[in-house]
């Protein structure tokens, strides 16, 4: 009941007929009653693309200036010098067939997977287990790479991956409720900048159609997408 009251109180602060500036939206979000934990702040970005068309699939990765507020557990498939490089960069688990067997046995105590190119034959053995969970390494987002050290370091610092879903929407975390407004703003603008650069050449009409912010236990706050795009020009 208390949660329902808090949600209603937060919802009453939002004019659902209005699209706010980024500063206004962040101020409203920060004014919501907080839960008993540090809520994630997420953004939903609706794009004018058709993900069913191969060259309109928008995906990539971005290193958020202030991270996400969550430390990811990184698993790396590598051997030799690359194994040592991954460990030195702070990878939580590094190996090859030994990790494949653990994963086959139902072990998934990790958040991100990185692989050096020469290990993809090994990783392929568990593609059907990693893929549905969004954990399969992919060169398009930089998780299949010879530079495993830098990749692990960036993931630890707050690099996130994004991918447009079937409905044409990208969902991504941009921090925590405890972050300063300036930190959330800089994180969102960095994400938006990378998404703008990833605009498919075949896209016609308005590219960014809608943007909304929300915390884990809060209603959404819509942002005037055109004003946000203007900031990035």
Beta strands, then each sheet from edge to edge (+ up, - down):
strand 1: 40-47
strand 2: 59-63
strand 3: 74-77
strand 4: 93-95
strand 5: 112-115
strand 6: 159-163
strand 7: 169-176
strand 8: 208-215
strand 9: 221-223
sheet 1: 7+ 1- 8+ 9-
sheet 2: 2+ 6-
sheet 3: 4+ 3+ 5+
end
